[in-house]
Amino acid sequence: MYDGGALGGYTRWAVVFLIIFVLFILLVPYYTTTCTTTPVY
C-alpha cells in the first residue's frame, strides 16, 4: 500500500471506489429481494 506520495490520492479514491463497489454488489440482491417480497409504497 502506498504511503502518500504521487499516488496517495489515487490509491485513496481507488480504495473508496472498491468499498462502494463491494457494498453495491452485496446490497443490490438484498434490496431487490426485499422489494419483491414486501409492498412498495
Buried (B, 14 or more C-beta within 10 A) or exposed (E): EEEEEEEEEEBEEEEEEEEEEEEEEEEEEEEEEEEEEEEEE
